[in-house]
Amino acid sequence: MSIQEIIELSNSHIVKGNLRHVVDPVRGAGDTTVIESVFESGGHFPPHSHEQDQTLIVLGGEGILFIGEEPHTINPDTVIRIPAGTPHCLYNTGLTKLRTLNIYATSEPTLTFVDGLFPESRPLPDEVDQLEELAAVA
């Protein structure tokens, strides 16, 4: 699957967000791919995995990253390595946009969606609903 196909597939599954391809061999990096993700408040990326390690860097906003079934609070300057083959998903639990860089040490990252490991919509419905209500009146 090409990087463009991965971006298109990913964007079709993302709720309130999108991905943008930033770096690859054509754009100046040999065996590295960097993808930027931006999620609106309440946005999320469903459970998935990659055949490669992923390094996630949070540029702005806050949220929860599930690695396996373990939640990790993320905020600016968070850097987390996600081992190859490990299911994970990301939720924006803040009122502002959540921006991340996703780095793969390959020119051909993979993407496999995973069913049944996490809630497909939100890990913390009450908290996220309250944040969305606050954002609506702000």
C-alpha positions as CSV (number, residue, x, y, z in Angstrom):
1,M,0.0,0.0,0.0
2,S,1.4,3.4,-0.9
3,I,1.8,6.2,1.5
4,Q,-0.9,8.1,-0.3
5,E,-3.2,5.2,0.0
6,I,-2.5,4.9,3.7
7,I,-3.2,8.7,4.2
8,E,-6.5,8.3,2.2
9,L,-7.6,5.2,4.2
10,S,-6.6,6.8,7.5
11,N,-8.5,10.0,6.7
12,S,-11.6,8.0,5.9
13,H,-11.5,6.4,9.4
14,I,-10.5,9.5,11.5
15,V,-13.2,11.3,13.4
16,K,-12.8,15.1,13.4
17,G,-9.2,15.1,12.2
18,N,-6.9,14.5,9.3
19,L,-3.4,13.3,8.4
20,R,-0.8,15.0,6.1
21,H,2.2,13.4,4.6
22,V,5.3,15.5,5.5
23,V,8.5,13.5,4.9
24,D,9.5,10.4,2.8
25,P,12.3,9.5,0.4
26,V,10.9,11.7,-2.3
27,R,10.7,14.6,0.1
28,G,14.3,14.3,1.3
29,A,14.5,11.5,3.8
30,G,16.0,8.1,2.8
31,D,14.2,5.4,5.0
32,T,12.0,7.7,7.0
33,T,8.3,8.7,6.8
34,V,6.8,11.5,8.9
35,I,3.1,12.1,9.0
36,E,1.4,15.0,10.8
37,S,-2.0,14.4,12.4
38,V,-4.4,17.1,13.5
39,F,-7.5,16.3,15.6
40,E,-10.3,18.7,16.6
41,S,-11.7,18.5,20.1
42,G,-13.3,15.1,20.5
43,G,-11.5,13.7,17.5
44,H,-9.9,10.4,17.4
45,F,-8.0,7.8,15.4
46,P,-9.4,4.3,15.7
47,P,-7.5,1.2,16.9
48,H,-4.7,0.2,14.5
49,S,-1.2,-1.2,14.3
50,H,1.9,-0.9,12.1
51,E,4.5,-3.5,11.2
52,Q,7.1,-0.9,12.1
53,D,8.0,1.0,15.3
54,Q,6.3,4.4,15.5
55,T,7.6,7.4,17.4
56,L,4.8,9.9,18.2
57,I,5.7,13.5,19.2
58,V,2.9,15.8,20.5
59,L,3.3,19.3,19.1
60,G,0.2,20.8,20.7
61,G,-3.0,20.0,22.5
62,E,-3.7,17.1,24.9
63,G,-5.3,13.7,24.8
64,I,-5.1,10.0,25.6
65,L,-3.1,7.5,23.7
66,F,-3.9,3.9,24.3
67,I,-1.0,1.5,23.7
68,G,-2.4,-1.9,24.0
69,E,-5.1,-1.4,26.6
70,E,-2.9,1.0,28.7
71,P,-3.9,4.7,28.6
72,H,-1.2,7.4,28.5
73,T,-2.0,11.1,29.0
74,I,-0.3,13.1,26.2
75,N,0.4,16.8,26.0
76,P,3.0,19.1,24.2
77,D,6.5,17.7,24.2
78,T,5.4,14.1,24.9
79,V,7.4,11.6,22.9
80,I,6.3,8.0,22.9
81,R,7.6,4.9,21.1
82,I,5.0,2.5,20.0
83,P,6.5,-1.0,19.3
84,A,5.8,-2.6,15.9
85,G,2.6,-4.7,16.0
86,T,1.2,-3.0,19.1
87,P,-2.5,-1.9,18.7
88,H,-3.0,1.7,19.7
89,C,-5.5,4.5,19.3
90,L,-5.5,8.3,20.0
91,Y,-8.2,10.6,21.4
92,N,-8.2,14.4,21.7
93,T,-9.7,15.1,25.1
94,G,-8.8,18.8,25.1
95,L,-10.6,21.9,23.9
96,T,-7.9,22.8,21.3
97,K,-6.5,20.9,18.3
98,L,-4.2,18.0,19.1
99,R,-1.2,18.0,16.7
100,T,1.3,15.1,16.5
101,L,4.1,14.0,14.3
102,N,4.2,10.3,13.6
103,I,7.7,9.0,12.6
104,Y,8.4,5.6,11.0
105,A,11.9,4.4,10.2
106,T,10.8,3.1,6.8
107,S,9.8,4.5,3.4
108,E,6.8,2.1,3.4
109,P,4.9,2.2,6.6
110,T,1.9,-0.2,7.0
111,L,-1.5,0.3,8.6
112,T,-3.9,-2.4,9.9
113,F,-7.1,-1.5,11.6
114,V,-7.9,-3.6,14.7
115,D,-11.4,-4.5,15.9
116,G,-12.6,-5.3,19.3
117,L,-9.8,-4.0,21.5
118,F,-11.0,-0.6,22.4
119,P,-14.3,1.4,22.2
120,E,-14.6,2.5,18.6
121,S,-15.8,6.0,19.5
122,R,-14.4,7.2,22.8
123,P,-12.5,5.8,25.8
124,L,-14.0,8.3,28.2
125,P,-17.5,9.2,26.9
126,D,-18.6,11.4,29.9
127,E,-15.4,13.4,30.0
128,V,-15.2,13.9,26.3
129,D,-18.9,14.9,26.1
130,Q,-18.4,17.4,28.9
131,L,-15.4,18.9,27.0
132,E,-17.4,19.2,23.8
133,E,-20.2,20.9,25.7
134,L,-17.8,23.4,27.2
135,A,-16.2,24.0,23.7
136,A,-19.7,24.6,22.2
137,V,-20.4,27.5,24.7
138,A,-16.9,28.9,24.7
